[in-house]
Amino acid sequence: MITINEEKCKRPLAISGGNPIRTVPLPWEFPGAYYINEEESQLIQTVIHHKSPFRYYGIDLQHMVDQLETAVCEKFSVPYAIAVNSGTSALYIALAAFGVGPSDEVLVPGYLWVSCVSAIVRLGAIPRLVDIDDTFCMDPEDLKNKISTHSKAIIFVHMSGATGHINEVKKIAQENQLFLLEDCAQSLGTTLNRQYVGTFGDMAIFSFQLNKNITSGEGGMIICRDKQLYQRCFACHDLGFSRTPSGRLDFSDTHCQLWGSGSRMSELTAAMALAQFKKLDKILHAMRESKSKIRQSLIHLEKLQFRRILDPLGDSSCFLITIYPSVELCQAFTLALVAEGIKGEKGSITCVPMSQWGLHWYFNIPSLVNKTSWCADGFPWSHPKNNFANLYTYAKGSLPCCDDYADRAALLTISSHLSDQDIIDIITAFHKVYFHLLKNTKDA
Ligand SMILES: *Cc1c(COP(=O)(O)O)cnc(C)c1O
């Protein structure tokens, strides 16, 4: 345990004119980025040197995408993986493989990312909101309330690096014969009782965008165990058809005459993602060490609550979520932390009230709240088979638990590159602000 300087904590808060705990910005919140080095360069150089940037054929193909998919299959002990160009594409493709369309609804948590919703709507289906619980993931109890005859699939989103009651949700999915898609974009490498997230459901998706645990700038992955789902994903990620072993289009399989989304991964992206994937455990180790030190040093602060983490050892640890007695205290506490220097470079998101967490909350997605369409017809909201959803609303006020946490919770990104001094400063700042703003508040 880290011992903090008690006397320092009693000095005036920086927000009231005192001296801040630190003045140097904290590192950026891009876990994989700090680990980019010659290994990424070398693999990318290999692709360039061999003049073969396309995955299915080329002058002298180096099979970077194949190697990446194989590495992913091995790590998760699954037979199938398909690399794609983004997590957003991956979600769309996975739902298309399930056969989601008009008259279907897909159950999603209210704390999510806009891509989950856009995938559903672009397929002509209806998003059905489910509340979260204190794990900040889908609440199995509310899920039971929301399932209807139109329900086709559930997207369980492992949010902010950790998971929730995925086993309970899996059971409900099975009992109701619903597909279960795991969105692991924010939790590559996260485990629950030693089982990797992404291996509970029918399919799972990952993202390699800059903010995720590893990065190739853009990129994504779909994994599954079922051969037919795999074949449908394959067709949808490409041009709508399967391919021969030599990488040429194959129209012979009548089950795979679908519509493609042009979401293939290039050899260049795969080269970078492959180098990063090999560093995943190292990156997770750094964040886990830092977060555990910070959490351990704050856990005894009675009036500070934390997001419930079911398995702290399995938390990929990219975020620390704290919960306050009121909206006002949450705002004041966070502003005071920022004033103490708990912030990053200009443009970074390091320490914010979760109300400012943008498209992660259902009610912050204007196209969802306003049920917009990209065509004059108003599809899919106007589709006759979607009439059942006419009364669904998506404005704030639809999910009590989400609404409450959005107001009372704050988020600190745990960089993969924190120094011991950074960690001490974060802990000291929390103690200092706690002493001044929270310690002596009356219980709510
Ligand atoms: C980032 C993210 C995605 C989308 O991934 P991209 O690669 O950015 O398209 C999907 N779901 C969640 C939960 C995410 O955080």
Ligand as a Chemical Component Dictionary entry (heavy atoms), coordinates in Angstrom:
data_LIG
# 
_chem_comp.id                   LIG 
_chem_comp.type                 NON-POLYMER 
_chem_comp.pdbx_formal_charge   0 
_chem_comp.three_letter_code    LIG 
# 
loop_
_chem_comp_atom.comp_id 
_chem_comp_atom.atom_id 
_chem_comp_atom.alt_atom_id 
_chem_comp_atom.type_symbol 
_chem_comp_atom.charge 
_chem_comp_atom.model_Cartn_x 
_chem_comp_atom.model_Cartn_y 
_chem_comp_atom.model_Cartn_z 
_chem_comp_atom.pdbx_ordinal 
LIG C1 C1 C 0 -15.008 1.406  -29.820 1  
LIG C2 C2 C 0 -16.206 0.608  -29.651 2  
LIG C3 C3 C 0 -16.858 0.020  -30.736 3  
LIG C4 C4 C 0 -16.509 0.311  -32.173 4  
LIG O1 O1 O 0 -15.218 0.045  -32.528 5  
LIG P1 P1 P 0 -14.541 0.872  -33.728 6  
LIG O2 O2 O 0 -13.371 0.022  -34.077 7  
LIG O3 O3 O 0 -14.168 2.202  -33.179 8  
LIG O4 O4 O 0 -15.514 0.968  -34.832 9  
LIG C5 C5 C 0 -17.950 -0.799 -30.492 10 
LIG N1 N1 N 0 -18.385 -1.019 -29.239 11 
LIG C6 C6 C 0 -17.797 -0.458 -28.169 12 
LIG C7 C7 C 0 -18.318 -0.792 -26.811 13 
LIG C8 C8 C 0 -16.703 0.381  -28.331 14 
LIG O5 O5 O 0 -16.151 0.944  -27.264 15 
# 
loop_
_chem_comp_bond.comp_id 
_chem_comp_bond.atom_id_1 
_chem_comp_bond.atom_id_2 
_chem_comp_bond.value_order 
_chem_comp_bond.pdbx_ordinal 
LIG C1 C2 SING 1  
LIG C2 C3 SING 2  
LIG C2 C8 DOUB 3  
LIG C3 C4 SING 4  
LIG C3 C5 DOUB 5  
LIG C4 O1 SING 6  
LIG O1 P1 SING 7  
LIG P1 O2 DOUB 8  
LIG P1 O3 SING 9  
LIG P1 O4 SING 10 
LIG C5 N1 SING 11 
LIG N1 C6 DOUB 12 
LIG C6 C7 SING 13 
LIG C6 C8 SING 14 
LIG C8 O5 SING 15 
# 
